[in-house]
């Protein structure tokens, strides 16, 4: 089975953009979800997350009974096809600075892939449970943005330098403060693919 489909949340809830924020919040609680897919004239226009309700509605003191959910919807709907890879999904989350992707099949939403699903996937697939890479994924939060991601990568490199053998080309490249592109190449040559993948992500603008 495709790796994305194995990890998605298939409990989808759709709401019309004209529904009030209050009604949408009640539906979210009733269905026990933290993401709603918002529709406009039958098309999928975006998502409204529990974070959107908190920061865009409550914190802004909106009249939630009279304001439509469209006012707090994150647009456009950012999607990934069901046959994509978890690496593709992570690239997209980092690039768009989001915590969830709508997974599509034949033009229809079939599930939500969340940051926690990605973190769990990469954590479980790390070669050594004691190495710094699982720690990196446990710390990572797309919501904190690109700057936080770069800081975490630098912390990871410092930890990898101590974790790898002293004669490791990757460790030596980190020690001499080589460019991340060069460190990435060294990691690929040493088959430290998880580190190379993270460094590749860091080049996203």
PyMOL commands that set and color helices and strands:
alter all, ss='L'
color gray80, all
select helices_A, chain A and resi 21-31+50-58+69-72+86-96+115-124+132-139+142-163+169-175+180-189+193-201
alter helices_A, ss='H'
color red, helices_A
select strands_A, chain A and resi 14-16+35-40+43-49+79-81+100-105+108-114
alter strands_A, ss='S'
color yellow, strands_A
deselect
rebuild
show_as cartoon
